[in-house]
Amino acid sequence: MYQLEMIRYIKRSHPNIDVIAGNIVTCKQAEHLIGAGADALRVGMGCGSICTTQEVMACGRPQATAVYKTGLYASQHGVPVIADGGIRSIGHVIKALSVGASAVMMGSMLAGTEEAPGEYFYKDGVRLKKYRGMGSLEAMSKGGDQRYFSEGDRIKIAQGVSGSVVDKGSVKRFVPYLLQGIRHGLQDIGVTSVQQLRERVMAGEVRFELRTAAAQLEGGVHSLHSYEKHFK
C-alpha cells in the first residue's frame, strides 16, 4: 500500500516525472502498480547474485518466467519492464530482452569495474572488489534496512549477503564489450534488432528449448585440462 500511495502522490505532485516501480514478479502486482500510475516496472525477486529472499522468505519467482509474464501484461498498457537480477553474461541479457525486458540491471556484472564504489583488494593473487546486497546485514546496518521497512526492528533478518567480485576494468572498455556481444548474439539468432527478436519470439519463429544436464555441459567449455576466460 505504501508504494501505491507514493506513486499516486508523485504523479499528482510531479506529473512530468517518470516513476519506475517494483520489484514485482506477477501480473497482479503489475496491474496494481500500473493502475497507480507507474511508468515502468522493475521485475525480479530473490534472483540476484547477492540476494537470499527466495531462500530465506520463500518468496520469489524464476526470473525468465517473471519477466515474460509481467512483460506480456505491461506491454498491453505500453509500460516497459526492467529485468532486475540473474544477469551474469551477455547470453542472459539476450534472453531477458527476448522474453520481454526493455532493459536489464547488471549489478554484479558492473560491480567489479573501476567506476563502481569500493576499493580493490587482492586475495590469492586475484584483484577483487567488495560487493554487498542491500538486504545484507552489513548494508542494513548502514541504512539499507529502510528498504525493507525494518529500521525499527531489534532483530534484523538478512535477505542478502556480502561478497566480492573479480576486477573487470573500466566501464569504458567493459560496456562496449557487452554491446558488441549482444550484436553478435542477435546476428547468430538471425535478427537485426531487439524489436525483431521479440516479434519473432512472440510469433514462435524464435523458440526456447529445454536442455538436459548433458546438453548444458557440452554447451560450455569442456574437455580441457585448464583454460582462461577473458572479458576484455
Protein Blocks (a to p, Z undefined) as FASTA:
>chain_A
ZZmmmmmmmmmmmmmbccdedddfbfklmmmmmmnopabdcedehkafkbcklmmnopac
dfklmmmmmmmmmmmnopacddeehiabfklmmmmmmnopabdcdfklmmmpmklgcddd
deehiacdddddfkbmklmmnopmmmnopmmpmbdcdfbdcdddddebjfklmmmmmmmm
mmmmmmmnopabfklmmmmmmnomaccddddfklmmmmmcehifbdcddfZZ
